[in-house]
Amino acid sequence: MNPVSLGKLVVEPPLLLSPLAGYTNLPFRRVIRELGGVGLCTTDLVNARSLLEKNRKALKLIETSAEDTPLAVQIFGSVPTEMIGAARMLEDLGVASVDVNMGCPVKKVVGVGGGSAMMTELDRTAALVRGMVEAVQIPITCKMRLGWDEANQTAPELALALEQTGVAAIMVHGRTRQQGFEGTVNLAGIRRVVEAVRTIPVFGNGDITSPHAAKVMLEATGCAGVSIGRGAFYNPWIFRHTREYLETGILPPEPSFAERLRVMNRHLDLMLEVFGEALGCVMFRKVGPWYAKRFGPASFFNKGIVRIATREDYVSLVEKYVTWRRQFVDEKDELLPRYAPAAMPLNFVDVGEPAAATRSTIPVPAGPNDLW
């Protein structure tokens, strides 16, 4: 894959970890980086005003480490002075770029004029972003949706207006705010954004749950790269596998059960390192079931993971689960065919098909973004 320039920041490969509220914290970003293939990681979205006030929770959201680079921080807000101030603060802290959230459909974000609400007032939004671009030397990027609803798909016009302000890149989720995470991703809508701009890269986003899905989106839209969120929770190896698939045409094999356990264990250890044992274990109650989605039968594990309070609890659970799981595998410790997880389906539509077509199997993680 060819590298993509976001101003002075070169992203190689152009495979991005998207923000996912409550999940794309430092431990998960480190797991993704250790597995390889990601070009740029972005933090959870954080309130610009909270950053300026040095709110403890906001500062925890942008916590990083020497291994966590290059790093973008995504902020939301609608007050120009706050957004500019937050961008300056982040530049001083050494982040590689700042992403402006224009796509979040959650009421508490939209209600303050941030997130998807920014797509409804193009002139005001462009003026705000221009102020940010002029205030810092690091790249400013913007993540948006196709528009507020089916009748108001303003993403192409907004992307063009933002290009003229000097933003370094656009990331576009192929749904409207009205859809939330329902319906299917509209590839034609993403393609219209790609065609609207002349000098900046556009990254496609939405329901990329496999290397094949990434390839389909790239080829159908002409986007410069893809940004992956929920797909990385299904498969933390997705960045490395996508890069290999796009460069060789050969799809790498699924990770073994032993490898999945190794990475899950590493993820927990990093959670405990960053958040402490008590809070780290509570937070991991939501994370563990995502790994288990590709374990095969996992009811025993899922019932136990929601009760762990210590690392010892976790270790004991995994040991018991491995024993319980043996009834579903052969002598090589491979799942019997009838228990193997199904391949991830494509969830895209293109020209001539409704963007809100029935959606099937891409759930939204529970947690801070329950209403997305």
N, C-alpha and C positions, 0 to 999 in steps of 0.2 A: 504494500500500500504506500502511496505517496504521502509524505508529510504535508501538513496544512499549516499555514501561518495565520496566527491571530495577532496581527500587528507584529511586534518584535518577538512574540512567543511562538515557537515552532512546536506543533503538536504532532508527535510521531509515535505510534500510528494514530490516525484520526478517529480513534475509538474512545468515547468519553463516558465516564461514570456520571449519570445524572443525579441531581439531588433527590432524596426520598426522605421526607420528614420522619425523624425518629430512627432512621436506619443507616444512612450514609455518614455515620460518625467515624472518628479516627480508627477504632478497631477494624471496622469493615473495610475502610479504605486501605488499611495496611494489608489486610488479607488479599484484597484484589491486586494490589501492587506486587505482593510476593508471588502470586500466581502468574503474573505477567500479561502483557498484551494491551494494557490500558495506556492511553496517551496523556490523559488529563482527568483528574478527579475533582469533584465539586462537593462542597459541604452541604449539610441540610440548609434549607432556607432560614435566614435569620433577620429579625427586625432591625432596620437601620437605626432607629431611635434607641433600641435596647443596647446596641453596640456602643453608641456614643455615650450612653449612661453607664457603660461598663457593667451592665447587668450580669450577674454571675452565670445564669443559665445561657445567656447569649455568648459569653466568652467561652463557655464549655463547648458550644456548638462549633466554634471555629478552632478549637484546640488541634494542634498539629505536632509533627515531629520531624526529625531530620530525614526519615525515610519517606515522608508523605509529600513528595514533590514531583512534578509541578502541581500546585494546588490553586483552585479557584474557589472563591467564597460567593455564595448566592445570597443577595439581600433583597428585601422587599420594603416598600414604603411609597409614599406619594408626595412627601414634602421635600422640595428641591434641596434646601439647606441640609436636611438630615441625610439625604442620599449622597450628596457631595461630601459631607463630613465623614460619613461612613467609608466612602471610597478612599478618601485621603488617609483615614486611620488604617485601613487594610493595606494600602500601599506602604505605609510606614512599618507595618508589621511584617512585610516581605512576601505577601501572597503574590502569585503569578498573574492573576486576573480577577476581575469582579464581574459577576453575572447578575443581571437585573431580572427578577422574576416578574414576568408579565403573563404567566399562564396559570398560576394556582387558582382553582375555582372555589377554595374554601371561603365560607362567609366571613370569617374573622379577618382574612387578608383582603378580600374584595371590599369589605365594608369600610376599610380605611383608605380606599382608592388605590390599593396595590393589586398585584396579581393580574387576573384577567380583566379587571376594571380598567387597566391602563390601555387596553386595546380599543376602548370606546371613545377615547379622546386623543386623537393622533397628534394634534398640534401641541397640546400640553405635555404629552408623553415625550415627544421629540425634543421639546425645549428642556425638559428635566434631564434627559439623557445627554444632550449636548453639554450641559453644565458639568456633568460628571466626566465626560470625555476630555473636556478642556482643563479639568482640575487635576488630573493625574497623568502619569506617564505609562502606567500599565494598561493592558487592553481592557476595555469594557465590552461585554457581550450581553445579549438579551435573549431570554427564553420565553417563547410565546406559544399560544395555541392558534388554531386556524381562525378563531374569532369568537365573538360572544355566543352566537347561535348559528343555525344553518342559514338564516337570512342575512347575517352580518359577518361574513368571513373576510375580515379586514386585514388578515395577516400579510398579503402581498403589499398593500398600500403602506402598512406600518413598517414592514421590512425596508421598503424603499426610502421612507422618511428617515428611518434610523440609519441607513447607510449614509445618508447625506449629513448626519451628525458626526460621523466618524467612528461608529462602533466597529469592532473588529470581527464580529461574527454574529450570526443568528442561529438559535436552536429552536426548532418548531415541532411541537407535539401535534400529531395528525388528528386531533379531535377539537371540537369546540368546547367552550366553557359549559354550555348547556348539557353536553354529553357527560361531563365528568370523566369517569373511566369506563363508561358503558359504551355500547356500540363498537364499531370497528374503526381502525385507523384509516384515514382517507389519503392514499398515496398521491392522488391527483391534486389534493389541496397542498400537500408539501411541495409538489413539483411546481405549482404556481408561485410559491414563495421563492424557490430556486430561480425561476425565470424572471422574477421581478427585480432582482438585484443584479449589479454588474461587476462589482469589484470585491465583494466580501463572501466568505464561505457560508454555506447554510448546512447545518447538521440536522438530520431527521431523527425523530424520537417517537416512541410509542409502540408497545407490544413487541419489541425485539427480544424474543425469548430463545433464539437459536441462531447459530451462524448462518443458516439458510435464510432466516427472516432478515438478517442484516444485509445479505447479498441482494435479496429481492428489493428491499427498500432503496439501496444504493442504485441499483440498475433502473428501477422504475421512476425514481425522482430526480436523479442526477445530482443528489446532494454530495457534499465534499466528504462527509463522514457521518457517523451515527452516534447518538447519545443513548446509553442504555441504563435503565433504572431497575424496574421490577425483574427484568430478565436476569440481572446479576444476582438476584436472590434465589431464583430457581437454580442458577448455574454460575457460581463465582468464577468458573473457568471460561466463561463465555468470551471474554476479551481475547485470551490467548488462542482459543479455538477458532474464533472468527478471523483473527489475523492469519493463522495458518491456512484456513479454508480459502480465504480470499487470495492468498499468495500462491497456493499450490493447487487449489481445486479439490483437495482431498480433505474430507471431514474427519477430524481426529476422533478416536474412540471415546466413549463415555468414561469418566473416571471410575475406578473400581470402588467398591464399598469401603475398602481399607483407606483409600485416598480421601474419600468423602469424610470418613471419621477423623482422619488426620487434620484436615482443614477445619472441620467443625471444632475440634479440640483446640486448635490454634486460635480460632476466633474467640472462644470462651476465655482462653488465657489472656488475650489482649483486652477483652472486656473487663476482666478483673483488674488488670494492670491500670487501665484508664479510669474506671469507675469504682473500684473497690469490690470486695467479694459480695457484700450484701446487695448493693444496687446492681452490680454487674450480673449477678445471678437472676435477679428479678427481670432485668432487661432481656436477658438471654432466653427467658421463657417464651418470648415472641419470635426469637431468631431460630431456635432449634427446630421448630416444625417446618421451616422453609428448607433446611437441609434434608429433613426426613421425607419431603415430597418425592425425592428420587431414590429413597432407600428400598422401595417396594413396600410390603405391608409394614405399617409403622404405628398401629394403634397403641401398642404397649409403650412405645417411646413417647408418643404425643400425650398420653395420659400422665406420664411421669414427669416430663420436662416442665410442665406448668406448675410443678410443686417444688422445684429445686430451690434451695436457699443457700447452699454451700457448694464449693467445688467437689467436696466428698460426695454429696448427694448426686451430682452430675456423673462422677466416675462410676459410682455404684449403679446408676440407672443404665449407663452405656454398657457396662459388663452384663447386666441382666438382659438387656435388649438384644445384644449379640447372641446370647444363648437362645432366647425366644425366637429369633429370626431364622435359626438354622432349619426349622421345619419347612421353610419356603425356598431353600437353596439346594443345589446339587452337590456332588462330591467335590467340585472345584470351587465351591462357595459362590457360585453364580446363581442368580434368581432363576427359578423355573419359569419357562416362557409365560405361563398364565398369570404370573405375579409381576412381570416386568412392567415398569411404568410406560405409558404410551408416549410416543414422540410428541413434542410440542407442536400444535397446529399453527398455521398462519392465521392472522386475524386482521387482514388488510382488505380494503376495497379500492377500486380505481375508477376511472372515468365511467360515468353512466350508472354507477351504483350508489345507493344512498349511504351517506357516511354514518348513519345511525342504524345500520343493519344489526340484526341480533348478534350479540356477543356470547361466547360460550365458556371459555376455560381460563381466562386470565384474571385471577382475583387480585384485589387490592389488599396489601398488608394491613392488619389491624394496628391501631395505635393512634398517633397524633393526627394522621390523615384519614380517619374513618369516613369523613364526609367528602373525600376527593372523588 
